[in-house]
Amino acid sequence: MPVDRGLLKRLGLASPLILAPMASASTPALVAAVANAGGLGSLGTARLAPDEITRAIREFRSLSNQIFNVNLFAPLAVENELAKVENARRLLAPFYRELGLGDPPAVPKPPLFGFEDQLEAVLAERPPIFSFTFNLLPPDAVRRIKATGAYLIGTATTVREARALEAAGVDAIVAQGSEAGGHRGTFMGDFGESQVGLVVLVPAIRRAVSVPVIAAGGIMDVAGVRAALALGADAAQLGTVFLGSPENTAINAPYRATVLDAAEATTVVSRVYSGRYARMIRNRYVAAMLPHMAELPGYPTMGALTQPMIQAAIAQGRGDLVQMLAGQGVARTSAEPAGALVQRLAAELV
Ligand SMILES: Cc1cc2nc3c(=O)[nH]c(=O)nc-3n(C[C@H](O)[C@H](O)[C@H](O)COP(=O)(O)O)c2cc1C
């Protein structure tokens, strides 16, 4: 069992099991199912508008009275990359044609809301826990979150990032191994060099900081949870294993079918959809775009260019074109209900 550095006690958790926040790939019903089964549920609200964030938190609260986490992407500097936008439009044009769409958008629309608006909506609901990824938070945001009494969790992919997060005042750190599905949390140094496997990352971060450490990446069963705890983590955060849960109605049909039939699927870290590196299933679009990655603009510009394509691909059931974020353990994703999964893992852990 874990050496409890106060995480479970402070959060009142019965078991060291955390549902990873998964923007666009989870629902309040999924989060509530995990929370009601004794795990910690996380609402991945990074892609929601402020009023949608309010609704998601309230929906969760109508389904559960347990403690929960709300997650956002920390703000990033946006670069001006006009030449790369033109390259991306040229590369995307055949996929747009295939889907019966017109040309890719000429100038991607700026988002209608920013991090500050999202944070405002989150803080108004006073969630007990707030977590973030992609960067450090602006110091003022840390101050405001802490002023509400919320427990603050940041994401690190290296020891250097973990130290920076501890110095910035977080209460706990997610150590995101290279196995993890979804976007890389890397915010210092090179993305490739920051792909450290969990077996190396967790003990290294454990030694470097004094706050609790949460292991994330490739944990699909009780053996994985036990391994994470043995490596020095205080809790395990699981994402991919919940992708096929029936409560997870946010997953579109081709995505669900692919993760549930992924016995031999391989995943790759690429930035061909959003512009930011993420681990995803390699489909035809990913394979075609990988050789051109250096020519593509960054996040969020590339995401704005691919969004209409992704929406049309979802509507047309095109698994060869939709984005399917998933970790290296995806072959073990099942359709087991989330609450049953958490209860089974907790029972196996005793
Ligand atoms: C579909 C998907 C979406 C994700 N979205 C987020 C997110 O919005 N915020 C975040 O902090 N992490 C996000 N992650 C990363 C998870 O927090 C976590 O690092 C990862 O799921 C752990 O690895 P696993 O998927 O192998 O269990 C996402 C992961 C997946 C699979």
The ligand as a Gaussian input file, in Angstrom:
#p B3LYP/6-31G(d) Opt

LIG

0 1
 C       -8.440000      11.237000     -24.561000
 C       -7.540000      11.886000     -23.565000
 C       -7.720000      13.232000     -23.246000
 C       -6.893000      13.836000     -22.289000
 N       -7.142000      15.154000     -21.943000
 C       -6.443000      15.703000     -20.900000
 C       -6.815000      16.977000     -20.387000
 O       -7.753000      17.617000     -20.851000
 N       -6.086000      17.477000     -19.345000
 C       -5.043000      16.776000     -18.778000
 O       -4.433000      17.266000     -17.827000
 N       -4.671000      15.572000     -19.261000
 C       -5.361000      15.020000     -20.284000
 N       -5.027000      13.752000     -20.737000
 C       -3.851000      13.067000     -20.145000
 C       -4.219000      12.379000     -18.842000
 O       -4.296000      13.334000     -17.810000
 C       -3.189000      11.310000     -18.396000
 O       -1.901000      11.848000     -18.407000
 C       -3.218000      10.074000     -19.257000
 O       -4.534000       9.720000     -19.603000
 C       -2.588000       8.925000     -18.505000
 O       -2.209000       7.899000     -19.383000
 P       -3.199000       6.722000     -19.889000
 O       -4.114000       7.375000     -20.849000
 O       -2.258000       5.767000     -20.498000
 O       -3.940000       6.189000     -18.679000
 C       -5.839000      13.110000     -21.676000
 C       -5.665000      11.761000     -22.016000
 C       -6.510000      11.151000     -22.928000
 C       -6.308000       9.680000     -23.235000

